[in-house]
Structure formats: structure tokens, C-alpha cells
């Protein structure tokens, strides 16, 4: 990668949209908009196909001018490279894990080699589809949602300081949006060579007319989950995806906004799976978090939680003393 500043004629705003289908019931659409405030689009997305398998990827870069732009593109390219070059019988878990690790390594290496890219990082969220089954991998706070029959589930857990506060019982979920620490990430690509990864260990099954949405925080930070569910109502996913982006822009478009939508039309899974999904709208999918994700908690994060708990306890004790 060149260590020189990119020339002024490089388009750092436009990311081409895409629409693709396999002719057998799987449709993909991707839309990426710079927004109303930012001068550069540091989001990126991509889709890759090989021998009937499909990989869909969204990344949100960070690191100021240049850095975030390069990081998101490096992440998507690395994930696609691992997918396209993987051995035919590789497990989905290993493929997604290897993809994240290569993306992380490439970003760290680029930042070391080019002073202009120091401090860059990125989120990544991706879905691997094999037949009517899929697996997820992610780092950071770009999200995956599952939408079916008007119900929506967030099926990734944000690697953010706000989510850590929620998990510790120090912040109510309904207070998360607009929180001053909302953009502080605990994990991201390019920060640590031993990156923490959430990857599905077991597959999910796609239901007929079910949608999977991958998106950056430029969408979920401005659009409610219920509005996402209402928009993905079973029509043209290109039109529905654009409607979601337009809604974020209407509300200020203060960040780059990316939506990548997958819709499956095909055989429905077993009744047991149907019962699992026929629930009220929820923020996360507990069965996914408990049994299907390999997650590691670092000791220093436990220390952070302990410190936060201590602060809250001290504050409560002080208030009691005053009263």
C-alpha cells in the first residue's frame, strides 16, 4: 500500500450498490450512503459467491481521514479473500474465524507500515450462507438482525462500552441510544493482534421469506428496530433497503449508513425451528448468545466492570449518608 496521500481525484464518497440473486431463492442487496454530515464514506460492503456458498460482509472504518476508509476496505477484501481461497470442506466456524483474523492482521500491518494510517480500525459483521443455513461472525458494533413475519431480533451483541454497562446492570437498554459513550468500542479490528471474535458455532436455518440485515451504526443509531421490521415487509428488498437509508438521512444522516439485506425464498425448516422464532419482538436472541457464539471476556474488561460497580456503589452510599 502506498505511503503517499491519495490523490484528490479518488472518489472517497461513493460506494456502488449491488443486487444479486442465485436464481434459486436467495437475494442480496447492498446500499451504502455517505450521509449528510461526513465528507468521506468509511463504511464498505461486499458479497462473494463460490460453489453455491455466499458471504455477505459489512465494515465500518474508524481512524480519522484516510484510516477509516482504508480499514473498512481492507477488512472486506480480506474476508472475501479467505472465503474464495478456503478449502472446500472447511468448517463455517473456521472460515469466519480465519477471515476476521486475516482482516485484523492486514489492518494492523498497514497501520504500522504507513504513518498516515496509524490508529485505524474497523468493525465487521458477516454472514456465510450454505444452502438454507447460515453462520454469523462479527467484531465491533455493526449489527445483524433477523426479520421474519413482522418480528425482529438483533442476533449480534455489540462489542461496546454501552453494551458492557447494560450487561453489568448499570444501564437500562432503553437508555442506550444517545448515550455519550455510545461510540466507544471494546473490540475492533486493528486494535489488538489477539482480536476477540463472536462466531456462530452452530448454523441457523433460513425460513421462507426471512430477511437478514447487516448494518452499520449509521442505520441502527437513527432507526428503531420496530421501524426496520416494518420496512422489511416482504416486498422488493432493494426498495425496502433504500427506504431504510432514506429514513436515516431524513433524521440527520450524521454518519455513513450501510444496509446489506439477504432474503431467502425456499423450503421452510422444521416445526421446532418455527416455534423457536415465533416470539414477540426482542432486542437479542438469547439462544444464540448462550449456545452458539464463542465469546471471550478479557480480564481487563472484568476490572472495568468492577470499577464501574464500585463507582455506582460509592455513589449510592454517599446519597444514603446525605439522606
VEXBA-819048 format. One record per residue (C-alpha): residue number from 1; residue in one letter; x, y, z. Coordinates in nm, 4 decimals, always signed. Example, Ala and Ser with C-alpha at 12.3 -4.5 7.8 and 13.67 -1.06 7.14 Angstrom:
2
node nr 1 | rest A | c1 +1.2300 | c2 -0.4500 | c3 +0.7800
node nr 2 | rest S | c1 +1.3670 | c2 -0.1060 | c3 +0.7140
# end
This chain:
323
node nr 1 | rest X | c1 +0.0000 | c2 +0.0000 | c3 +0.0000
node nr 2 | rest X | c1 +0.1331 | c2 +0.3430 | c3 -0.0886
node nr 3 | rest X | c1 +0.2502 | c2 +0.5659 | c3 +0.1942
node nr 4 | rest X | c1 +0.1582 | c2 +0.8746 | c3 -0.0016
node nr 5 | rest X | c1 -0.1583 | c2 +1.0738 | c3 +0.0465
node nr 6 | rest X | c1 -0.4268 | c2 +0.9605 | c3 -0.2010
node nr 7 | rest X | c1 -0.4813 | c2 +1.1943 | c3 -0.4949
node nr 8 | rest X | c1 -0.7713 | c2 +1.4381 | c3 -0.4842
node nr 9 | rest X | c1 -0.9455 | c2 +1.2692 | c3 -0.7766
node nr 10 | rest X | c1 -1.0125 | c2 +0.9486 | c3 -0.5783
node nr 11 | rest X | c1 -1.3840 | c2 +0.9139 | c3 -0.5048
node nr 12 | rest X | c1 -1.3951 | c2 +0.8583 | c3 -0.1301
node nr 13 | rest X | c1 -1.7700 | c2 +0.9116 | c3 -0.1069
node nr 14 | rest X | c1 -1.9462 | c2 +0.6745 | c3 -0.3452
node nr 15 | rest X | c1 -1.9797 | c2 +0.3026 | c3 -0.2742
node nr 16 | rest X | c1 -2.1661 | c2 +0.1242 | c3 -0.5557
node nr 17 | rest X | c1 -2.4868 | c2 -0.0504 | c3 -0.4577
node nr 18 | rest X | c1 -2.5363 | c2 -0.4122 | c3 -0.5566
node nr 19 | rest X | c1 -2.8232 | c2 -0.6516 | c3 -0.6212
node nr 20 | rest X | c1 -2.7697 | c2 -1.0218 | c3 -0.6786
node nr 21 | rest X | c1 -2.9655 | c2 -1.3444 | c3 -0.6755
node nr 22 | rest X | c1 -2.8682 | c2 -1.7060 | c3 -0.7262
node nr 23 | rest X | c1 -3.1790 | c2 -1.7957 | c3 -0.9274
node nr 24 | rest X | c1 -3.2776 | c2 -2.0458 | c3 -0.6573
node nr 25 | rest X | c1 -3.4367 | c2 -1.8284 | c3 -0.3896
node nr 26 | rest X | c1 -3.1503 | c2 -1.6268 | c3 -0.2428
node nr 27 | rest X | c1 -3.1450 | c2 -1.2483 | c3 -0.2995
node nr 28 | rest X | c1 -2.8878 | c2 -0.9919 | c3 -0.1856
node nr 29 | rest X | c1 -2.8981 | c2 -0.6129 | c3 -0.1880
node nr 30 | rest X | c1 -2.6390 | c2 -0.3681 | c3 -0.0567
node nr 31 | rest X | c1 -2.6705 | c2 +0.0104 | c3 -0.0192
node nr 32 | rest X | c1 -2.4035 | c2 +0.2367 | c3 +0.1319
node nr 33 | rest X | c1 -2.4555 | c2 +0.6130 | c3 +0.1723
node nr 34 | rest X | c1 -2.2075 | c2 +0.8724 | c3 +0.2970
node nr 35 | rest X | c1 -2.4834 | c2 +1.0534 | c3 +0.4898
node nr 36 | rest X | c1 -2.5487 | c2 +1.4240 | c3 +0.5374
node nr 37 | rest X | c1 -2.2510 | c2 +1.5240 | c3 +0.7531
node nr 38 | rest X | c1 -1.9408 | c2 +1.3198 | c3 +0.6723
node nr 39 | rest X | c1 -1.7120 | c2 +1.4143 | c3 +0.3813
node nr 40 | rest X | c1 -1.5843 | c2 +1.0602 | c3 +0.3354
node nr 41 | rest X | c1 -1.7546 | c2 +0.7209 | c3 +0.3293
node nr 42 | rest X | c1 -1.5679 | c2 +0.4989 | c3 +0.5742
node nr 43 | rest X | c1 -1.8297 | c2 +0.2232 | c3 +0.5506
node nr 44 | rest X | c1 -1.7830 | c2 -0.0547 | c3 +0.2999
node nr 45 | rest X | c1 -1.9565 | c2 -0.3767 | c3 +0.1991
node nr 46 | rest X | c1 -1.9115 | c2 -0.6716 | c3 -0.0302
node nr 47 | rest X | c1 -2.0564 | c2 -1.0049 | c3 -0.1363
node nr 48 | rest X | c1 -1.8760 | c2 -1.3115 | c3 -0.2632
node nr 49 | rest X | c1 -2.0014 | c2 -1.6384 | c3 -0.4176
node nr 50 | rest X | c1 -1.8254 | c2 -1.9709 | c3 -0.4563
node nr 51 | rest X | c1 -1.9638 | c2 -2.3175 | c3 -0.5359
node nr 52 | rest X | c1 -2.3103 | c2 -2.2238 | c3 -0.4135
node nr 53 | rest X | c1 -2.1891 | c2 -2.0635 | c3 -0.0879
node nr 54 | rest X | c1 -2.2347 | c2 -1.6908 | c3 -0.0295
node nr 55 | rest X | c1 -2.0544 | c2 -1.4457 | c3 +0.2008
node nr 56 | rest X | c1 -2.2037 | c2 -1.1043 | c3 +0.2773
node nr 57 | rest X | c1 -1.9860 | c2 -0.8514 | c3 +0.4638
node nr 58 | rest X | c1 -2.0291 | c2 -0.5013 | c3 +0.6124
node nr 59 | rest X | c1 -1.7494 | c2 -0.2995 | c3 +0.7731
node nr 60 | rest X | c1 -1.7419 | c2 +0.0431 | c3 +0.9388
node nr 61 | rest X | c1 -1.3971 | c2 +0.2036 | c3 +0.9453
node nr 62 | rest X | c1 -1.2565 | c2 +0.4417 | c3 +1.2029
node nr 63 | rest X | c1 -0.9392 | c2 +0.6380 | c3 +1.2488
node nr 64 | rest X | c1 -0.9909 | c2 +0.9822 | c3 +1.1033
node nr 65 | rest X | c1 -0.9161 | c2 +1.0893 | c3 +0.7468
node nr 66 | rest X | c1 -0.7734 | c2 +0.8050 | c3 +0.5353
node nr 67 | rest X | c1 -0.7517 | c2 +0.5497 | c3 +0.8166
node nr 68 | rest X | c1 -1.1159 | c2 +0.4515 | c3 +0.8452
node nr 69 | rest X | c1 -1.1605 | c2 +0.4499 | c3 +0.4694
node nr 70 | rest X | c1 -0.8681 | c2 +0.2126 | c3 +0.4218
node nr 71 | rest X | c1 -0.9559 | c2 -0.0072 | c3 +0.7205
node nr 72 | rest X | c1 -1.3100 | c2 -0.0933 | c3 +0.6087
node nr 73 | rest X | c1 -1.1974 | c2 -0.1770 | c3 +0.2563
node nr 74 | rest X | c1 -0.9097 | c2 -0.3852 | c3 +0.3876
node nr 75 | rest X | c1 -1.1484 | c2 -0.5761 | c3 +0.6142
node nr 76 | rest X | c1 -1.3968 | c2 -0.6621 | c3 +0.3396
node nr 77 | rest X | c1 -1.1225 | c2 -0.7605 | c3 +0.0949
node nr 78 | rest X | c1 -0.9519 | c2 -0.9877 | c3 +0.3498
node nr 79 | rest X | c1 -1.2766 | c2 -1.1621 | c3 +0.4395
node nr 80 | rest X | c1 -1.3526 | c2 -1.2192 | c3 +0.0729
node nr 81 | rest X | c1 -1.0011 | c2 -1.3491 | c3 +0.0105
node nr 82 | rest X | c1 -1.0293 | c2 -1.6125 | c3 +0.2840
node nr 83 | rest X | c1 -1.3731 | c2 -1.7178 | c3 +0.1620
node nr 84 | rest X | c1 -1.2680 | c2 -1.7527 | c3 -0.2017
node nr 85 | rest X | c1 -0.9454 | c2 -1.9394 | c3 -0.1262
node nr 86 | rest X | c1 -1.0709 | c2 -2.1692 | c3 +0.1510
node nr 87 | rest X | c1 -1.0598 | c2 -2.5462 | c3 +0.1214
node nr 88 | rest X | c1 -1.3957 | c2 -2.6877 | c3 +0.0049
node nr 89 | rest X | c1 -1.4702 | c2 -2.8791 | c3 +0.3270
node nr 90 | rest X | c1 -1.3573 | c2 -2.6140 | c3 +0.5747
node nr 91 | rest X | c1 -1.5984 | c2 -2.5627 | c3 +0.8633
node nr 92 | rest X | c1 -1.8001 | c2 -2.2423 | c3 +0.8672
node nr 93 | rest X | c1 -1.6654 | c2 -2.1622 | c3 +1.2131
node nr 94 | rest X | c1 -1.3032 | c2 -2.1833 | c3 +1.0991
node nr 95 | rest X | c1 -1.3680 | c2 -1.9957 | c3 +0.7766
node nr 96 | rest X | c1 -1.5273 | c2 -1.6992 | c3 +0.9550
node nr 97 | rest X | c1 -1.2652 | c2 -1.7014 | c3 +1.2293
node nr 98 | rest X | c1 -0.9820 | c2 -1.7078 | c3 +0.9753
node nr 99 | rest X | c1 -1.1451 | c2 -1.4260 | c3 +0.7805
node nr 100 | rest X | c1 -1.1625 | c2 -1.1995 | c3 +1.0852
node nr 101 | rest X | c1 -0.8068 | c2 -1.2800 | c3 +1.1884
node nr 102 | rest X | c1 -0.6670 | c2 -1.2040 | c3 +0.8432
node nr 103 | rest X | c1 -0.8618 | c2 -0.8774 | c3 +0.8278
node nr 104 | rest X | c1 -0.7257 | c2 -0.7821 | c3 +1.1687
node nr 105 | rest X | c1 -0.3682 | c2 -0.8691 | c3 +1.0695
node nr 106 | rest X | c1 -0.3872 | c2 -0.6739 | c3 +0.7432
node nr 107 | rest X | c1 -0.5174 | c2 -0.3610 | c3 +0.9161
node nr 108 | rest X | c1 -0.2509 | c2 -0.3750 | c3 +1.1875
node nr 109 | rest X | c1 +0.0246 | c2 -0.4311 | c3 +0.9304
node nr 110 | rest X | c1 -0.0930 | c2 -0.1423 | c3 +0.7104
node nr 111 | rest X | c1 -0.1074 | c2 +0.0936 | c3 +1.0075
node nr 112 | rest X | c1 +0.2479 | c2 +0.0003 | c3 +1.1095
node nr 113 | rest X | c1 +0.3827 | c2 +0.0486 | c3 +0.7578
node nr 114 | rest X | c1 +0.2087 | c2 +0.3780 | c3 +0.6848
node nr 115 | rest X | c1 +0.2221 | c2 +0.6606 | c3 +0.9426
node nr 116 | rest X | c1 -0.0819 | c2 +0.8204 | c3 +0.7787
node nr 117 | rest X | c1 -0.2899 | c2 +0.5179 | c3 +0.8784
node nr 118 | rest X | c1 -0.1828 | c2 +0.4911 | c3 +1.2418
node nr 119 | rest X | c1 -0.4732 | c2 +0.4300 | c3 +1.4767
node nr 120 | rest X | c1 -0.7102 | c2 +0.2999 | c3 +1.2123
node nr 121 | rest X | c1 -0.9567 | c2 +0.0236 | c3 +1.2901
node nr 122 | rest X | c1 -1.2852 | c2 -0.1217 | c3 +1.1743
node nr 123 | rest X | c1 -1.5885 | c2 -0.3208 | c3 +1.2727
node nr 124 | rest X | c1 -1.7014 | c2 -0.6183 | c3 +1.0703
node nr 125 | rest X | c1 -2.0203 | c2 -0.8233 | c3 +1.0540
node nr 126 | rest X | c1 -2.0708 | c2 -1.1027 | c3 +0.8026
node nr 127 | rest X | c1 -2.2987 | c2 -1.3901 | c3 +0.7213
node nr 128 | rest X | c1 -2.1979 | c2 -1.7122 | c3 +0.5470
node nr 129 | rest X | c1 -2.4820 | c2 -1.8940 | c3 +0.3703
node nr 130 | rest X | c1 -2.4670 | c2 -2.2592 | c3 +0.2716
node nr 131 | rest X | c1 -2.7933 | c2 -2.3856 | c3 +0.1281
node nr 132 | rest X | c1 -3.0694 | c2 -2.2927 | c3 +0.3722
node nr 133 | rest X | c1 -2.8308 | c2 -2.2493 | c3 +0.6665
node nr 134 | rest X | c1 -2.6185 | c2 -1.9566 | c3 +0.7784
node nr 135 | rest X | c1 -2.3471 | c2 -1.8639 | c3 +1.0267
node nr 136 | rest X | c1 -2.2516 | c2 -1.5211 | c3 +1.1627
node nr 137 | rest X | c1 -1.9228 | c2 -1.3589 | c3 +1.2584
node nr 138 | rest X | c1 -1.8649 | c2 -1.0100 | c3 +1.3951
node nr 139 | rest X | c1 -1.6365 | c2 -0.7717 | c3 +1.5812
node nr 140 | rest X | c1 -1.7491 | c2 -0.4274 | c3 +1.6975
node nr 141 | rest X | c1 -2.0938 | c2 -0.2711 | c3 +1.6836
node nr 142 | rest X | c1 -2.2039 | c2 -0.3268 | c3 +1.3258
node nr 143 | rest X | c1 -2.5109 | c2 -0.5456 | c3 +1.3659
node nr 144 | rest X | c1 -2.7023 | c2 -0.8378 | c3 +1.2215
node nr 145 | rest X | c1 -3.0793 | c2 -0.8559 | c3 +1.2515
node nr 146 | rest X | c1 -3.3204 | c2 -1.1332 | c3 +1.1641
node nr 147 | rest X | c1 -3.6640 | c2 -1.0239 | c3 +1.0413
node nr 148 | rest X | c1 -3.9485 | c2 -1.2676 | c3 +0.9867
node nr 149 | rest X | c1 -4.3271 | c2 -1.2308 | c3 +0.9927
node nr 150 | rest X | c1 -4.3048 | c2 -0.8798 | c3 +1.1340
node nr 151 | rest X | c1 -4.0758 | c2 -0.9848 | c3 +1.4202
node nr 152 | rest X | c1 -3.7177 | c2 -0.8634 | c3 +1.4554
node nr 153 | rest X | c1 -3.4263 | c2 -0.9997 | c3 +1.6569
node nr 154 | rest X | c1 -3.0817 | c2 -0.8481 | c3 +1.6919
node nr 155 | rest X | c1 -2.8630 | c2 -1.1574 | c3 +1.6602
node nr 156 | rest X | c1 -2.5269 | c2 -0.9989 | c3 +1.7322
node nr 157 | rest X | c1 -2.4191 | c2 -0.8401 | c3 +2.0597
node nr 158 | rest X | c1 -2.2410 | c2 -0.5060 | c3 +2.0341
node nr 159 | rest X | c1 -1.8792 | c2 -0.5026 | c3 +2.1496
node nr 160 | rest X | c1 -1.9249 | c2 -0.1582 | c3 +2.3011
node nr 161 | rest X | c1 -1.8863 | c2 +0.0174 | c3 +2.6347
node nr 162 | rest X | c1 -2.2611 | c2 +0.0827 | c3 +2.6432
node nr 163 | rest X | c1 -2.3380 | c2 -0.2869 | c3 +2.5980
node nr 164 | rest X | c1 -2.0911 | c2 -0.3638 | c3 +2.8768
node nr 165 | rest X | c1 -2.2824 | c2 -0.1261 | c3 +3.1055
node nr 166 | rest X | c1 -2.6108 | c2 -0.2931 | c3 +3.0095
node nr 167 | rest X | c1 -2.4681 | c2 -0.6383 | c3 +3.0763
node nr 168 | rest X | c1 -2.3463 | c2 -0.5222 | c3 +3.4176
node nr 169 | rest X | c1 -2.6916 | c2 -0.3918 | c3 +3.5064
node nr 170 | rest X | c1 -2.5644 | c2 -0.0338 | c3 +3.5219
node nr 171 | rest X | c1 -2.7621 | c2 +0.0978 | c3 +3.2258
node nr 172 | rest X | c1 -3.1167 | c2 +0.0237 | c3 +3.1168
node nr 173 | rest X | c1 -3.1349 | c2 -0.0882 | c3 +2.7495
node nr 174 | rest X | c1 -3.3864 | c2 +0.1856 | c3 +2.6713
node nr 175 | rest X | c1 -3.1283 | c2 +0.4451 | c3 +2.7820
node nr 176 | rest X | c1 -2.8610 | c2 +0.3195 | c3 +2.5422
node nr 177 | rest X | c1 -2.9469 | c2 +0.5306 | c3 +2.2379
node nr 178 | rest X | c1 -2.7826 | c2 +0.8682 | c3 +2.2528
node nr 179 | rest X | c1 -2.5587 | c2 +0.7681 | c3 +2.5425
node nr 180 | rest X | c1 -2.2354 | c2 +0.9788 | c3 +2.5495
node nr 181 | rest X | c1 -2.0260 | c2 +0.6583 | c3 +2.5419
node nr 182 | rest X | c1 -2.2286 | c2 +0.5129 | c3 +2.2579
node nr 183 | rest X | c1 -1.9393 | c2 +0.5017 | c3 +2.0114
node nr 184 | rest X | c1 -1.6763 | c2 +0.3619 | c3 +2.2487
node nr 185 | rest X | c1 -1.5886 | c2 +0.0109 | c3 +2.1314
node nr 186 | rest X | c1 -1.4424 | c2 -0.2647 | c3 +2.3464
node nr 187 | rest X | c1 -1.3308 | c2 -0.4736 | c3 +2.0479
node nr 188 | rest X | c1 -1.2488 | c2 -0.3752 | c3 +1.6889
node nr 189 | rest X | c1 -1.0262 | c2 -0.4882 | c3 +1.4052
node nr 190 | rest X | c1 -0.6812 | c2 -0.3298 | c3 +1.4015
node nr 191 | rest X | c1 -0.6515 | c2 -0.2643 | c3 +1.7741
node nr 192 | rest X | c1 -0.5066 | c2 -0.5875 | c3 +1.9149
node nr 193 | rest X | c1 -0.3378 | c2 -0.8775 | c3 +1.7379
node nr 194 | rest X | c1 -0.5424 | c2 -1.1160 | c3 +1.9551
node nr 195 | rest X | c1 -0.8771 | c2 -0.9838 | c3 +1.8361
node nr 196 | rest X | c1 -1.1904 | c2 -1.1055 | c3 +2.0127
node nr 197 | rest X | c1 -1.4394 | c2 -1.2657 | c3 +1.7751
node nr 198 | rest X | c1 -1.8016 | c2 -1.3754 | c3 +1.8016
node nr 199 | rest X | c1 -1.8670 | c2 -1.6602 | c3 +1.5559
node nr 200 | rest X | c1 -2.1608 | c2 -1.8999 | c3 +1.5268
node nr 201 | rest X | c1 -2.0597 | c2 -2.2483 | c3 +1.6298
node nr 202 | rest X | c1 -2.3859 | c2 -2.3980 | c3 +1.5006
node nr 203 | rest X | c1 -2.5898 | c2 -2.2936 | c3 +1.1971
node nr 204 | rest X | c1 -2.9191 | c2 -2.1117 | c3 +1.1852
node nr 205 | rest X | c1 -3.1781 | c2 -2.2221 | c3 +0.9328
node nr 206 | rest X | c1 -3.3370 | c2 -1.9732 | c3 +0.6955
node nr 207 | rest X | c1 -3.7142 | c2 -1.9629 | c3 +0.6814
node nr 208 | rest X | c1 -3.9171 | c2 -1.8874 | c3 +0.3730
node nr 209 | rest X | c1 -3.9296 | c2 -1.5080 | c3 +0.3140
node nr 210 | rest X | c1 -3.6969 | c2 -1.4428 | c3 +0.6074
node nr 211 | rest X | c1 -3.4601 | c2 -1.1447 | c3 +0.5885
node nr 212 | rest X | c1 -3.1168 | c2 -1.0985 | c3 +0.7375
node nr 213 | rest X | c1 -2.9987 | c2 -0.7392 | c3 +0.7682
node nr 214 | rest X | c1 -2.6365 | c2 -0.6402 | c3 +0.8208
node nr 215 | rest X | c1 -2.5911 | c2 -0.2717 | c3 +0.9003
node nr 216 | rest X | c1 -2.3564 | c2 -0.0102 | c3 +1.0405
node nr 217 | rest X | c1 -2.4435 | c2 +0.2139 | c3 +1.3339
node nr 218 | rest X | c1 -2.5396 | c2 +0.4847 | c3 +1.0872
node nr 219 | rest X | c1 -2.8650 | c2 +0.2933 | c3 +1.0499
node nr 220 | rest X | c1 -2.9411 | c2 +0.1457 | c3 +1.3912
node nr 221 | rest X | c1 -2.8383 | c2 +0.4659 | c3 +1.5683
node nr 222 | rest X | c1 -3.1200 | c2 +0.6572 | c3 +1.3985
node nr 223 | rest X | c1 -3.3809 | c2 +0.3954 | c3 +1.3076
node nr 224 | rest X | c1 -3.5702 | c2 +0.1891 | c3 +1.5647
node nr 225 | rest X | c1 -3.5842 | c2 -0.1891 | c3 +1.5461
node nr 226 | rest X | c1 -3.9612 | c2 -0.1758 | c3 +1.5023
node nr 227 | rest X | c1 -3.9176 | c2 +0.0546 | c3 +1.2032
node nr 228 | rest X | c1 -3.6676 | c2 -0.1865 | c3 +1.0473
node nr 229 | rest X | c1 -3.9164 | c2 -0.4713 | c3 +1.0907
node nr 230 | rest X | c1 -4.1945 | c2 -0.2641 | c3 +0.9341
node nr 231 | rest X | c1 -3.9759 | c2 -0.1681 | c3 +0.6368
node nr 232 | rest X | c1 -3.8678 | c2 -0.5262 | c3 +0.5595
node nr 233 | rest X | c1 -4.2222 | c2 -0.6341 | c3 +0.4965
node nr 234 | rest X | c1 -4.1762 | c2 -0.8841 | c3 +0.2143
node nr 235 | rest X | c1 -4.1591 | c2 -0.6567 | c3 -0.0883
node nr 236 | rest X | c1 -3.8688 | c2 -0.5614 | c3 -0.3131
node nr 237 | rest X | c1 -3.5652 | c2 -0.5644 | c3 -0.0836
node nr 238 | rest X | c1 -3.3885 | c2 -0.3015 | c3 -0.2959
node nr 239 | rest X | c1 -3.6790 | c2 -0.0627 | c3 -0.2400
node nr 240 | rest X | c1 -3.7043 | c2 -0.1574 | c3 +0.1272
node nr 241 | rest X | c1 -3.3322 | c2 -0.1131 | c3 +0.1822
node nr 242 | rest X | c1 -3.3341 | c2 +0.2287 | c3 +0.0200
node nr 243 | rest X | c1 -3.6300 | c2 +0.3270 | c3 +0.2386
node nr 244 | rest X | c1 -3.4262 | c2 +0.2440 | c3 +0.5494
node nr 245 | rest X | c1 -3.1304 | c2 +0.4510 | c3 +0.4285
node nr 246 | rest X | c1 -3.3633 | c2 +0.7393 | c3 +0.3386
node nr 247 | rest X | c1 -3.5125 | c2 +0.7280 | c3 +0.6883
node nr 248 | rest X | c1 -3.1663 | c2 +0.7607 | c3 +0.8440
node nr 249 | rest X | c1 -3.0893 | c2 +1.0524 | c3 +0.6103
node nr 250 | rest X | c1 -3.4196 | c2 +1.2188 | c3 +0.6980
node nr 251 | rest X | c1 -3.3191 | c2 +1.2067 | c3 +1.0637
node nr 252 | rest X | c1 -2.9928 | c2 +1.3873 | c3 +1.0042
node nr 253 | rest X | c1 -2.7683 | c2 +1.1267 | c3 +0.8448
node nr 254 | rest X | c1 -2.4916 | c2 +1.2086 | c3 +1.0920
node nr 255 | rest X | c1 -2.2865 | c2 +0.9026 | c3 +0.9954
node nr 256 | rest X | c1 -2.2204 | c2 +0.6807 | c3 +0.6964
node nr 257 | rest X | c1 -2.5090 | c2 +0.4353 | c3 +0.6599
node nr 258 | rest X | c1 -2.4880 | c2 +0.0837 | c3 +0.5197
node nr 259 | rest X | c1 -2.7561 | c2 -0.1804 | c3 +0.4806
node nr 260 | rest X | c1 -2.6927 | c2 -0.5229 | c3 +0.3289
node nr 261 | rest X | c1 -3.0029 | c2 -0.7401 | c3 +0.3059
node nr 262 | rest X | c1 -3.0374 | c2 -1.1102 | c3 +0.2369
node nr 263 | rest X | c1 -3.3763 | c2 -1.2628 | c3 +0.1668
node nr 264 | rest X | c1 -3.4400 | c2 -1.6330 | c3 +0.1319
node nr 265 | rest X | c1 -3.7339 | c2 -1.7855 | c3 -0.0519
node nr 266 | rest X | c1 -3.7432 | c2 -2.1611 | c3 -0.0225
node nr 267 | rest X | c1 -3.8363 | c2 -2.4614 | c3 +0.1859
node nr 268 | rest X | c1 -3.9288 | c2 -2.3832 | c3 +0.5452
node nr 269 | rest X | c1 -3.7445 | c2 -2.5612 | c3 +0.8249
node nr 270 | rest X | c1 -3.8889 | c2 -2.7922 | c3 +1.0883
node nr 271 | rest X | c1 -4.1768 | c2 -2.7060 | c3 +1.3196
node nr 272 | rest X | c1 -3.9314 | c2 -2.6995 | c3 +1.6102
node nr 273 | rest X | c1 -3.7423 | c2 -2.4128 | c3 +1.4485
node nr 274 | rest X | c1 -4.0687 | c2 -2.2315 | c3 +1.3759
node nr 275 | rest X | c1 -4.1632 | c2 -2.2452 | c3 +1.7439
node nr 276 | rest X | c1 -3.8243 | c2 -2.1036 | c3 +1.8367
node nr 277 | rest X | c1 -3.8765 | c2 -1.7974 | c3 +1.6185
node nr 278 | rest X | c1 -4.2465 | c2 -1.7371 | c3 +1.6857
node nr 279 | rest X | c1 -4.1808 | c2 -1.4941 | c3 +1.9707
node nr 280 | rest X | c1 -4.2528 | c2 -1.1308 | c3 +2.0409
node nr 281 | rest X | c1 -4.0091 | c2 -0.8705 | c3 +1.9166
node nr 282 | rest X | c1 -3.6870 | c2 -0.8862 | c3 +2.1168
node nr 283 | rest X | c1 -3.3591 | c2 -0.6979 | c3 +2.1116
node nr 284 | rest X | c1 -3.1367 | c2 -1.0035 | c3 +2.1038
node nr 285 | rest X | c1 -3.1666 | c2 -1.3771 | c3 +2.0530
node nr 286 | rest X | c1 -3.0793 | c2 -1.5382 | c3 +2.3874
node nr 287 | rest X | c1 -3.0397 | c2 -1.8868 | c3 +2.2449
node nr 288 | rest X | c1 -2.7789 | c2 -1.7501 | c3 +2.0019
node nr 289 | rest X | c1 -2.5806 | c2 -1.5805 | c3 +2.2771
node nr 290 | rest X | c1 -2.5925 | c2 -1.8732 | c3 +2.5160
node nr 291 | rest X | c1 -2.5123 | c2 -2.1668 | c3 +2.2935
node nr 292 | rest X | c1 -2.3989 | c2 -2.0610 | c3 +1.9504
node nr 293 | rest X | c1 -2.1294 | c2 -1.7963 | c3 +1.9941
node nr 294 | rest X | c1 -1.7714 | c2 -1.8423 | c3 +2.1071
node nr 295 | rest X | c1 -1.7022 | c2 -1.5336 | c3 +2.3216
node nr 296 | rest X | c1 -1.4008 | c2 -1.4456 | c3 +2.5348
node nr 297 | rest X | c1 -1.4029 | c2 -1.1852 | c3 +2.8121
node nr 298 | rest X | c1 -1.0685 | c2 -1.0274 | c3 +2.8855
node nr 299 | rest X | c1 -0.9579 | c2 -0.9809 | c3 +3.2480
node nr 300 | rest X | c1 -0.9126 | c2 -0.6073 | c3 +3.2000
node nr 301 | rest X | c1 -1.2773 | c2 -0.5763 | c3 +3.1000
node nr 302 | rest X | c1 -1.3773 | c2 -0.7515 | c3 +3.4185
node nr 303 | rest X | c1 -1.1684 | c2 -0.4928 | c3 +3.6010
node nr 304 | rest X | c1 -1.3538 | c2 -0.2170 | c3 +3.4154
node nr 305 | rest X | c1 -1.6838 | c2 -0.3654 | c3 +3.5244
node nr 306 | rest X | c1 -1.5642 | c2 -0.3941 | c3 +3.8834
node nr 307 | rest X | c1 -1.4579 | c2 -0.0295 | c3 +3.8777
node nr 308 | rest X | c1 -1.7933 | c2 +0.0803 | c3 +3.7371
node nr 309 | rest X | c1 -1.9788 | c2 -0.1197 | c3 +4.0001
node nr 310 | rest X | c1 -1.7604 | c2 +0.0327 | c3 +4.2715
node nr 311 | rest X | c1 -1.8368 | c2 +0.3847 | c3 +4.1462
node nr 312 | rest X | c1 -2.2099 | c2 +0.3183 | c3 +4.1474
node nr 313 | rest X | c1 -2.1973 | c2 +0.1598 | c3 +4.4943
node nr 314 | rest X | c1 -1.9954 | c2 +0.4514 | c3 +4.6287
node nr 315 | rest X | c1 -2.2422 | c2 +0.6968 | c3 +4.4805
node nr 316 | rest X | c1 -2.5374 | c2 +0.5179 | c3 +4.6361
node nr 317 | rest X | c1 -2.3589 | c2 +0.5003 | c3 +4.9731
node nr 318 | rest X | c1 -2.2884 | c2 +0.8723 | c3 +4.9568
node nr 319 | rest X | c1 -2.6504 | c2 +0.9502 | c3 +4.8787
node nr 320 | rest X | c1 -2.7689 | c2 +0.7354 | c3 +5.1708
node nr 321 | rest X | c1 -2.5257 | c2 +0.9151 | c3 +5.4022
node nr 322 | rest X | c1 -2.6576 | c2 +1.2540 | c3 +5.2906
node nr 323 | rest X | c1 -3.0175 | c2 +1.1446 | c3 +5.3454
# end
